[in-house]
């Protein structure tokens, strides 16, 4: 049994909330506004950029969800992780593990407003993924940051490193939110929607993607033939390096198995 899962928003939720609310091309069903005290020292480029979870305790967030039928318990938008009251109760996390930021949803439709969303910010990190046995690319645009690689192609666990906390960022791949199997089961048993728990080793489908369900573990896609990276026309040298690294790790794994 896998002990660590990626905690992710389901992709079909993005399709639901990103589509125009009234059938037009200019009126999406969601709007997120951030109000940050710059005097607090929070970098706005970090707080509301591509990396979520760093708004700071004094931030305010306005959520405008116009979809009348929207009742998803977990979704991400505008650099924020939004969790409903039901999911917060199911997570049952200690204040030392997570910070919640109040959300003004007064302009949202009645049903999403009733979900009592808050922004979730995990506070802890743990080293569970192995950079040496993973494949990633540190691009210069955007520049490398404290939040780790921007492009990840394969993830591997540090051997024999059990997690000690329920929900956390990885110490190196610090944009990835990970959780224990016990945490995933609590959320699944509560019937929370919009969230899924996937095996990090299936990231980018270099290994067959798998996810946690109440019934156990199921394969939810096909393994990608990484030979396809060999002849990528765009940024050829980059993809050649990715291919060579993936091939090297595969050969090493086969040698260990023997």
Secondary structure, DSSP 8 states (H G I E B T S, - for coil): ---EEEEEE-HHHHHHHHSBSSSSSS-BSEEEEEE--GGGT--HHHHSSSS-S-S-TT-EEEEEE--TT---SEEEETTEEEE-HHHHHHH---TTTEEEEEEE-TTS-HHHHHT--EEEEE--EE--B-GGGSEEE--SSS--BTTB-SEEEE--B-TT---SSSEEEESSSTT-EEEEHHHHHHHHHTT--SEEEE-GGGGGGSS--EEEETTEEEE-S----GGGGGG-STTHHHHHHHHHHHHHHHHHHHHHH-
